[in-house]
Amino acid sequence: MKLVTLLPADTYIVINKSIITEEDKNNLVSLYGPIIGPIALSLYFVLLHDLKLNDIISTEYNHHHLMTIMKSNLEDIKIARKTLEGVGLLKTYYKEGDTNSYVYEIYSPLSAKEFFSSPILNITLYNNIGKKEYEFLKEEYQIPKIDLKDYSDISSSLDTTFKSSSTFDPIDTKSHTTNSLSLNSNIDFDLIISSLPKGLVNEKTFTKKIRELIEQLSFIYDLDNLQIIEILRKTINEKNTIDKDALRINARKHYQYNNNGKLPTLIYRTQPEYLKTPTGDNSALAQVIYMFENTTPHDFLKKKNKGAEPTARDLKVIESLLVDLKLQPAVVNVLIDYVLKKNNNKLNQAFIETIAGQWKRCNIETAQEAIELAKKENNKAIKKVETKTKLKSKDSEPVWFNEHIEKEEMTQEESEELQELLKDFR
């Protein structure tokens, strides 16, 4: 990338690529602020303010205008600009001339739901503000759930409310547009390639997807260039290629070795607060759901193993569910419990991936939704088998499959199974 010197006389215009709502502004301060800092936050709002006379494109300003408004020097403003670019709030275009000119495209922040679903932003926020403040903040964004099962949807549709009188050509209008998240990666691939033995690499070793994976792993596991080089020496095979699974495993092992056996933050993450069930229900099923929501997938599987650490293979399965499919932690816990019960205490990867893929396509995000879909699919399977097989299948159902569990109408055997499930998680 060409080195560009920013000068006070350099001009810029701001283009609004989105609709910035009051909710967006609140998200910027509460969610993005602890990550990007006050100067970057100030720059975003100043650029937004520059649009006041025309909310699509601003008049032309010079950068001395920014220095005056923000009471900051150009170097700090440039760093703040790059920070906004990195988290997807800004895109910058540059044109050289007698007076250099810039175009700043401003984008909406992610919604709270999108933000807390982003592994990188979510983890970074947690690390920056600490557990207590993080939990308080998530509670502020949590939407209470209302049980609508006894209600009927009587909403009118558009065609029953309005009649079409004429047709107009559509126009191109602004929408709530976000920009893709950029990683401020410090990975120097030229350094990495030059530091590896020439016989280990060729032009096909570092594909675009491999580079992206290395950048993601370096962020999640906090790896620098030298650590990446060490990991790659163990990963590149005799064909001069890099196996993605092997790269993940070696990165995880390196992290654990240097962190007293601890696992990356994603594996230790519990269900986001805004996706948890509101408290107040003391039924047996509510206790099970609470356990699913407040236990990390790692700890859940460890408890299932009677206190023994999960195997590397099982951890790989969990990591894939969380990172690749982006399932929520409580959903992963329900999936683990269901598969172990239905598959003779074995985490069969093919079986898990089949169910996980369906749950992802169905946009399952909560423990309650996962339980209900699992029950529905299980009942379909039971109807297809003979009575003898059906009874055998019911014997292998998780305790939360009991249709009367919320009413506490359980047999002594079912009650004992429920208590066995819950006791290790209290």
VOGU-3710 file (C-alpha; in Angstrom, 3 decimals, decimal comma):
1> mklvtllpad> 0,000/0,000/0,000  1,285/3,444/-0,937  2,417/5,598/1,965  0,229/8,717/2,002  1,088/11,796/4,043  -1,986/13,496/5,430  -1,866/17,330/5,377  -4,194/19,933/6,936  -4,990/21,342/3,475  -6,079/17,958/2,089
11> tyivinksii> -9,786/18,045/1,318  -12,508/15,495/1,973  -16,200/14,892/1,492  -18,417/12,502/3,452  -20,883/10,142/1,777  -23,557/8,533/3,894  -23,982/4,900/2,817  -26,678/4,136/5,341  -29,473/5,367/7,562  -28,009/6,198/10,963
21> teedknnlvs> -30,666/5,878/13,663  -30,667/6,952/17,307  -30,309/3,277/18,213  -27,174/3,142/16,039  -25,734/6,103/17,909  -26,399/4,406/21,240  -24,718/1,233/19,972  -21,698/3,262/18,885  -21,192/4,681/22,362  -22,041/1,568/24,396
31> lygpiigpia> -20,683/-1,254/22,225  -18,087/0,221/19,886  -16,811/2,964/22,219  -14,871/0,664/24,584  -13,186/-0,942/21,544  -12,356/2,018/19,289  -11,773/4,682/21,950  -12,920/8,314/22,307  -10,960/9,852/19,416  -12,283/7,392/16,833
41> lslyfvllhd> -15,769/7,774/18,272  -15,436/11,563/18,049  -14,251/11,326/14,430  -17,291/9,240/13,461  -19,699/11,763/14,979  -17,888/14,744/13,456  -18,081/13,141/9,997  -21,745/12,425/10,634  -22,236/16,044/11,688  -20,600/17,209/8,441
51> lklndiiste> -23,632/15,739/6,669  -26,047/18,027/8,497  -26,853/20,228/5,483  -27,366/17,270/3,166  -27,723/13,843/4,728  -26,405/11,981/1,666  -23,243/13,851/0,727  -21,418/16,639/2,557  -19,876/19,811/1,247  -16,096/19,815/0,829
61> ynhhhlmtim> -13,952/20,378/3,916  -10,234/20,307/4,601  -8,592/18,340/7,373  -7,799/21,476/9,318  -11,559/21,555/9,934  -11,281/18,156/11,678  -8,273/19,299/13,703  -10,210/22,349/14,907  -13,422/20,511/15,795  -11,717/17,536/17,480
71> ksnledikia> -8,815/19,440/19,072  -6,545/16,664/17,820  -3,427/16,453/15,667  -3,464/14,837/12,236  -1,621/11,708/13,353  -4,266/10,949/15,987  -7,008/11,624/13,441  -5,356/9,271/10,943  -5,091/6,515/13,579  -8,737/7,072/14,515
81> rktlegvgll> -9,729/6,840/10,840  -7,932/3,507/10,471  -9,648/2,248/13,612  -13,063/3,075/12,141  -12,060/1,337/8,912  -10,986/-1,750/10,843  -14,344/-2,253/12,569  -16,319/-1,615/9,388  -17,690/1,853/10,170  -15,764/3,719/7,473
91> ktyykegdtn> -14,262/3,238/4,019  -11,663/5,679/2,699  -10,830/6,585/-0,904  -7,854/8,745/-1,907  -7,006/10,792/-5,000  -3,626/12,449/-5,472  -3,399/15,977/-6,844  -2,003/19,437/-6,137  -4,196/19,160/-3,082  -4,930/15,579/-2,166
101> syvyeiyspl> -8,586/14,705/-1,758  -10,395/12,002/0,194  -13,845/10,454/0,169  -15,088/9,042/3,476  -17,982/6,581/3,214  -19,733/6,228/6,538  -21,620/3,047/7,485  -24,034/2,010/10,214  -22,768/0,043/13,210  -24,003/-3,500/13,648
111> sakeffsspi> -27,210/-4,023/15,566  -26,822/-5,244/19,143  -27,793/-8,765/18,073  -25,249/-8,773/15,239  -22,575/-7,296/17,499  -22,959/-9,865/20,271  -23,025/-12,632/17,641  -19,656/-11,508/16,250  -16,921/-13,607/17,907  -14,275/-10,938/17,391
121> lnitlynnig> -16,233/-7,856/18,487  -17,961/-9,712/21,305  -14,716/-11,076/22,755  -12,884/-7,768/22,325  -15,629/-5,897/24,171  -15,520/-8,446/27,010  -11,745/-8,147/27,309  -11,883/-4,342/27,282  -14,573/-3,747/29,905  -14,414/-6,859/32,101
131> kkeyeflkee> -16,990/-9,434/33,099  -19,113/-7,292/35,450  -19,566/-4,375/33,051  -20,024/-6,748/30,101  -22,836/-8,657/31,822  -24,523/-5,398/32,840  -24,303/-4,113/29,273  -25,746/-7,277/27,744  -28,616/-7,212/30,208  -29,434/-3,685/29,017
141> yqipkidlkd> -29,855/-4,998/25,474  -31,782/-8,140/26,388  -35,326/-8,269/25,021  -37,801/-10,004/27,353  -39,607/-12,943/25,803  -43,388/-13,087/25,870  -45,082/-16,464/25,602  -47,542/-16,177/22,699  -48,597/-19,827/22,537  -52,117/-19,006/23,810
151> ysdisssldt> -52,522/-16,098/21,374  -53,635/-16,082/17,739  -51,983/-13,939/15,088  -54,747/-11,755/13,630  -52,467/-9,251/11,854  -53,724/-8,059/8,465  -51,612/-8,561/5,373  -50,699/-5,768/2,975  -53,016/-6,930/0,179  -56,056/-7,012/2,498
161> tfkssstfdp> -55,367/-3,508/3,834  -54,376/-1,581/0,709  -55,312/-1,635/-2,959  -52,829/-0,953/-5,741  -53,848/2,015/-7,896  -50,827/2,497/-10,152  -47,245/1,417/-10,731  -44,139/3,552/-10,238  -40,564/2,932/-11,242  -38,459/2,038/-8,205
171> idtkshttns> -35,805/4,521/-7,091  -32,449/3,854/-5,509  -32,730/4,871/-1,858  -30,583/4,577/1,223  -30,932/1,554/3,458  -29,495/0,479/6,791  -26,130/-0,622/5,426  -23,217/-2,047/7,374  -19,714/-2,636/6,121  -17,843/-5,927/6,490
181> lslnsnidfd> -15,607/-6,237/9,550  -11,915/-5,775/8,896  -9,204/-7,349/10,990  -6,360/-4,993/11,822  -3,993/-7,864/11,195  -0,337/-7,541/12,129  0,542/-10,707/10,259  3,474/-10,102/7,896  3,216/-12,853/5,295  6,393/-11,728/3,541
191> liisslpkgl> 8,296/-12,187/6,811  6,620/-15,537/7,462  7,377/-16,912/3,990  10,991/-15,724/4,049  11,506/-17,290/7,497  10,349/-20,752/6,442  12,743/-23,169/4,699  12,437/-22,758/0,930  11,702/-26,451/0,513  8,561/-26,098/2,664
201> vnektftkki> 6,660/-23,504/0,634  5,656/-22,748/-2,927  3,202/-20,403/-4,642  0,235/-22,617/-3,661  1,043/-22,850/0,040  -0,525/-19,585/1,138  -3,869/-19,405/-0,642  -6,312/-16,602/0,048  -8,401/-18,812/2,351  -5,312/-19,996/4,234
211> relieqlsfi> -4,189/-16,394/4,749  -7,640/-15,448/6,009  -7,660/-18,414/8,390  -4,193/-17,507/9,710  -5,371/-13,936/10,354  -8,489/-15,163/12,161  -6,535/-17,644/14,271  -3,891/-15,042/15,079  -6,626/-12,788/16,427  -8,531/-15,424/18,399
221> ydldnlqiie> -5,379/-17,017/19,864  -3,354/-13,754/20,102  -0,508/-15,015/17,907  2,319/-12,893/16,541  4,420/-13,493/13,429  7,064/-15,593/15,203  4,435/-17,808/16,825  2,700/-18,292/13,480  6,039/-19,343/11,947  6,552/-21,890/14,728
231> ilrktinekn> 3,053/-23,319/14,205  3,432/-23,481/10,419  6,679/-25,454/10,694  4,606/-28,208/12,328  1,685/-27,857/9,915  3,000/-27,676/6,341  2,984/-31,178/4,876  5,219/-32,916/2,367  3,096/-31,559/-0,489  3,886/-27,984/0,590
241> tidkdalrin> 0,253/-27,372/1,507  -1,410/-26,408/4,755  -4,237/-28,531/6,103  -6,827/-26,219/7,702  -7,753/-28,704/10,417  -4,110/-29,271/11,306  -3,554/-25,512/11,425  -6,489/-25,085/13,802  -5,290/-27,929/16,039  -1,701/-26,698/16,215
251> arkhyqynnn> -2,823/-23,138/16,921  -5,073/-24,389/19,714  -2,322/-26,553/21,198  0,105/-23,626/21,092  -2,442/-21,458/22,894  -3,069/-24,094/25,554  0,644/-24,732/26,094  1,274/-21,039/26,722  -1,863/-20,500/28,820  -1,607/-23,322/31,360
261> gklptliyrt> -3,910/-25,588/29,377  -6,718/-23,072/29,053  -8,823/-23,018/25,932  -9,619/-20,024/23,735  -12,338/-17,656/24,825  -14,889/-18,980/22,338  -14,925/-22,418/23,941  -15,454/-20,819/27,353  -18,288/-18,559/26,212  -21,767/-19,039/27,696
271> qpeylktptg> -25,050/-18,086/26,060  -25,298/-14,333/25,297  -27,522/-12,565/27,816  -29,949/-11,285/25,192  -30,676/-14,877/24,122  -31,239/-16,234/27,636  -34,674/-17,118/28,998  -36,122/-14,555/31,451  -35,827/-15,653/35,066  -38,792/-16,406/37,315
281> dnsalaqviy> -39,838/-19,855/36,105  -38,883/-22,565/38,621  -40,195/-25,553/36,676  -37,989/-28,562/36,013  -37,640/-27,695/32,334  -36,670/-24,115/33,242  -33,888/-25,507/35,438  -32,587/-27,584/32,550  -32,682/-24,579/30,203  -30,899/-22,437/32,820
291> mfenttphdf> -28,164/-25,048/33,012  -27,797/-25,117/29,212  -27,601/-21,307/29,104  -25,147/-20,760/31,948  -22,627/-23,514/31,252  -19,888/-23,212/28,657  -19,741/-25,986/26,037  -16,319/-27,005/27,389  -17,574/-27,292/30,980  -20,795/-28,995/29,859
301> lkkknkgaep> -18,884/-31,720/28,051  -16,426/-31,996/30,940  -19,315/-32,628/33,330  -20,697/-35,201/30,923  -17,272/-36,870/31,070  -17,572/-37,121/34,873  -14,993/-34,397/35,361  -12,464/-35,615/32,786  -11,144/-33,146/30,220  -12,750/-33,518/26,762
311> tardlkvies> -10,595/-35,200/24,147  -8,883/-33,184/21,408  -11,304/-34,716/18,904  -14,348/-33,632/20,915  -12,937/-30,122/21,357  -12,465/-29,891/17,621  -16,147/-30,751/17,141  -17,223/-28,072/19,642  -14,937/-25,487/18,101  -16,352/-26,233/14,658
321> llvdlklqpa> -19,923/-25,751/15,918  -19,060/-22,420/17,538  -16,626/-20,981/14,996  -17,623/-22,451/11,640  -21,394/-22,807/12,044  -21,609/-19,962/14,592  -24,123/-21,815/16,762  -24,848/-20,236/20,134  -23,294/-21,912/23,227  -26,612/-23,018/24,759
331> vvnvlidyvl> -27,647/-24,554/21,437  -24,339/-26,442/21,315  -25,007/-27,761/24,833  -28,475/-29,022/23,876  -26,967/-30,644/20,796  -24,234/-32,355/22,829  -26,755/-33,663/25,373  -29,105/-34,901/22,658  -26,411/-36,637/20,594  -24,785/-38,320/23,602
341> kknnnklnqa> -28,140/-39,693/24,727  -29,230/-40,834/21,281  -25,851/-42,175/20,177  -24,702/-44,311/23,114  -22,563/-41,528/24,684  -20,536/-41,018/21,495  -20,036/-37,684/19,759  -20,241/-38,929/16,208  -19,100/-36,026/14,050  -21,215/-36,927/11,014
351> fietiagqwk> -24,336/-37,280/13,182  -23,625/-33,957/14,928  -22,965/-32,095/11,682  -26,230/-33,343/10,160  -28,274/-32,031/13,084  -26,190/-28,866/13,480  -26,611/-27,999/9,808  -30,383/-28,295/10,098  -30,486/-26,180/13,278  -28,369/-23,503/11,615
361> rcnietaqea> -30,668/-23,400/8,584  -33,641/-23,112/10,933  -31,892/-20,185/12,667  -31,993/-21,854/16,076  -30,428/-19,494/18,630  -31,852/-20,405/22,041  -31,929/-23,505/24,209  -35,735/-23,464/24,162  -35,827/-23,421/20,351  -33,255/-26,238/20,157
371> ielakkennk> -35,222/-28,405/22,591  -38,506/-27,853/20,742  -37,003/-28,671/17,333  -35,233/-31,749/18,720  -38,545/-32,991/20,149  -40,318/-32,367/16,855  -37,739/-34,218/14,783  -37,557/-37,076/17,291  -41,330/-37,532/17,211  -41,219/-37,738/13,410
381> aikkvetktk> -38,629/-40,502/13,634  -40,619/-42,427/16,239  -43,714/-42,507/14,017  -41,732/-44,305/11,322  -40,707/-47,264/13,442  -42,545/-50,231/14,916  -43,829/-50,266/18,485  -40,889/-52,272/19,814  -38,344/-49,942/18,273  -40,389/-46,987/19,397
391> lkskdsepvw> -40,162/-48,007/23,055  -36,435/-48,566/22,720  -36,073/-45,100/21,203  -38,004/-43,520/24,059  -35,646/-45,138/26,573  -32,770/-43,219/24,985  -34,447/-39,821/25,002  -32,973/-36,988/27,075  -34,975/-36,273/30,224  -36,121/-32,929/28,802
401> fnehiekeem> -38,075/-34,803/26,104  -40,746/-35,565/28,740  -43,847/-33,683/27,614  -45,020/-33,121/31,217  -41,748/-31,940/32,649  -42,960/-28,350/33,035  -45,872/-29,561/35,158  -43,548/-31,678/37,319  -45,606/-34,767/36,307  -42,609/-37,106/36,227
411> tqeeseelqe> -42,084/-40,674/37,269  -39,587/-41,417/40,028  -37,123/-42,683/37,396  -37,487/-39,506/35,316  -37,075/-37,338/38,398  -33,873/-39,140/39,346  -32,543/-38,725/35,796  -33,316/-35,005/35,894  -31,542/-34,553/39,212  -28,569/-36,508/37,889
421> llkdfr> -28,415/-34,161/34,897  -28,613/-31,042/37,046  -26,540/-31,920/40,108  -23,125/-31,495/38,496  -24,029/-28,063/37,156  -25,066/-26,414/40,402
//
